[in-house]
Amino acid sequence: MPSTEATLTLWRPVGPKELELICQSGMRAFPPRLPEQPIFYPVLTEEYATKIARDWNVPSSGQGFVTRFQIARHFIDRYEVKEAGGRSHQEYWIPAEDLDAFNQAIVGLIEVIHKLP
């Protein structure tokens, strides 16, 4: 059943390079995916985003950040929620070719809510 709310809050763990590109957009868009990254995966909980930032971004780049943003329901409702290894690990899988439309559906600004370590 579709939600009656206009937006959904999502989170995205990022490293310093991706954060710099987000900042360059005025905190309004996520950067294009690299050729080896066919999927953009925003997640459904702050806890899961923090785990990814801590376990993946920090070891690979020395820092991890958790971003939070609002997405228009009319856009995100066309995608299925996926489980990535457990009920608490839920995310959307947005094909790279849909990222421009995804960015246009962001309502407001992307916020950095955690910096790790």
LUMLUMLO-94231 format. One record per residue (C-alpha): residue in three letters; residue number from 1; z, y, x; chain. Coordinates in steps of 0.001 Angstrom, whole numbers. Example, Ala and Ser with C-alpha at 12.3 -4.5 7.8 and 13.67 -1.06 7.14 Angstrom:
NODE:ala:1:7800:-4500:12300:A
NODE:ser:2:7140:-1060:13670:A
***
This chain:
NODE:met:1:0:0:0:A
NODE:pro:2:-976:3375:1530:A
NODE:ser:3:1806:5806:2351:A
NODE:thr:4:2155:9068:443:A
NODE:glu:5:3268:10877:3607:A
NODE:ala:6:627:13073:5248:A
NODE:thr:7:1514:12125:8843:A
NODE:leu:8:3001:9313:10905:A
NODE:thr:9:5045:9791:14069:A
NODE:leu:10:3776:7787:17051:A
NODE:trp:11:4724:7583:20723:A
NODE:arg:12:2687:7070:23874:A
NODE:pro:13:3997:6197:27355:A
NODE:val:14:2046:7956:30111:A
NODE:gly:15:2087:8412:33864:A
NODE:pro:16:1858:11731:35706:A
NODE:lys:17:-1963:11803:35922:A
NODE:glu:18:-2410:11226:32195:A
NODE:leu:19:302:13796:31439:A
NODE:glu:20:-1512:16391:33562:A
NODE:leu:21:-4685:15836:31518:A
NODE:ile:22:-2704:16131:28275:A
NODE:cys:23:-1252:19432:29561:A
NODE:gln:24:-4776:20650:30381:A
NODE:ser:25:-5695:20072:26711:A
NODE:gly:26:-2906:22421:25641:A
NODE:met:27:-846:19381:24544:A
NODE:arg:28:-3395:18688:21817:A
NODE:ala:29:-5322:15624:23038:A
NODE:phe:30:-5150:12420:25027:A
NODE:pro:31:-7742:12080:27802:A
NODE:pro:32:-10781:9802:27536:A
NODE:arg:33:-10222:6200:28495:A
NODE:leu:34:-11458:4917:31832:A
NODE:pro:35:-14252:2295:31776:A
NODE:glu:36:-11711:-492:32375:A
NODE:gln:37:-9575:762:29444:A
NODE:pro:38:-11401:-118:26200:A
NODE:ile:39:-8318:401:24006:A
NODE:phe:40:-5964:3340:23482:A
NODE:tyr:41:-2589:2101:22271:A
NODE:pro:42:-73:4470:20711:A
NODE:val:43:3149:2674:19780:A
NODE:leu:44:5368:2731:16707:A
NODE:thr:45:8802:3233:18293:A
NODE:glu:46:10386:5452:20894:A
NODE:glu:47:12236:2439:22317:A
NODE:tyr:48:9034:502:22962:A
NODE:ala:49:7349:3554:24542:A
NODE:thr:50:10387:4059:26803:A
NODE:lys:51:10302:399:27873:A
NODE:ile:52:6613:646:28821:A
NODE:ala:53:7138:3929:30695:A
NODE:arg:54:10107:2448:32586:A
NODE:asp:55:8595:-990:33287:A
NODE:trp:56:4958:-20:33938:A
NODE:asn:57:4452:3690:34605:A
NODE:val:58:7420:4203:36935:A
NODE:pro:59:6579:1247:39237:A
NODE:ser:60:2871:2124:39359:A
NODE:ser:61:3135:5903:39844:A
NODE:gly:62:6776:6790:40501:A
NODE:gln:63:7236:8512:37141:A
NODE:gly:64:6866:7723:33475:A
NODE:phe:65:6899:9975:30450:A
NODE:val:66:7275:9295:26755:A
NODE:thr:67:5238:11486:24440:A
NODE:arg:68:5681:11900:20699:A
NODE:phe:69:3141:13221:18230:A
NODE:gln:70:2104:13232:14589:A
NODE:ile:71:-1144:11633:13412:A
NODE:ala:72:-2789:12162:10034:A
NODE:arg:73:-2211:9179:7762:A
NODE:his:74:-5741:9365:6344:A
NODE:phe:75:-6989:8578:9869:A
NODE:ile:76:-4474:6032:11174:A
NODE:asp:77:-4337:3988:7968:A
NODE:arg:78:-7790:2559:8784:A
NODE:tyr:79:-6276:675:11766:A
NODE:glu:80:-4030:-2377:11728:A
NODE:val:81:-616:-2484:13422:A
NODE:lys:82:-654:-5127:16193:A
NODE:glu:83:2299:-7002:17659:A
NODE:ala:84:2223:-7124:21452:A
NODE:gly:85:4737:-9830:22294:A
NODE:gly:86:7329:-9366:19584:A
NODE:arg:87:8314:-7611:16382:A
NODE:ser:88:9745:-4641:18262:A
NODE:his:89:6522:-4245:20270:A
NODE:gln:90:4194:-2788:17680:A
NODE:glu:91:1201:-615:18446:A
NODE:tyr:92:-2168:495:17176:A
NODE:trp:93:-5285:-534:19067:A
NODE:ile:94:-7702:2375:18920:A
NODE:pro:95:-11131:1612:20434:A
NODE:ala:96:-11993:4043:23240:A
NODE:glu:97:-15024:5266:21294:A
NODE:asp:98:-12673:6411:18474:A
NODE:leu:99:-10406:8498:20728:A
NODE:asp:100:-12150:11813:20009:A
NODE:ala:101:-11634:11301:16266:A
NODE:phe:102:-8039:10185:16956:A
NODE:asn:103:-7383:13405:18894:A
NODE:gln:104:-8835:15473:16045:A
NODE:ala:105:-6383:13752:13675:A
NODE:ile:106:-3314:14779:15741:A
NODE:val:107:-1220:17232:13729:A
NODE:gly:108:553:19808:15897:A
NODE:leu:109:1305:19328:19583:A
NODE:ile:110:2002:16301:21745:A
NODE:glu:111:5602:16563:22995:A
NODE:val:112:7146:15075:26126:A
NODE:ile:113:10498:13688:25019:A
NODE:his:114:11534:11605:28072:A
NODE:lys:115:10908:11691:31801:A
NODE:leu:116:11689:8591:33873:A
NODE:pro:117:13292:7868:36269:A
***
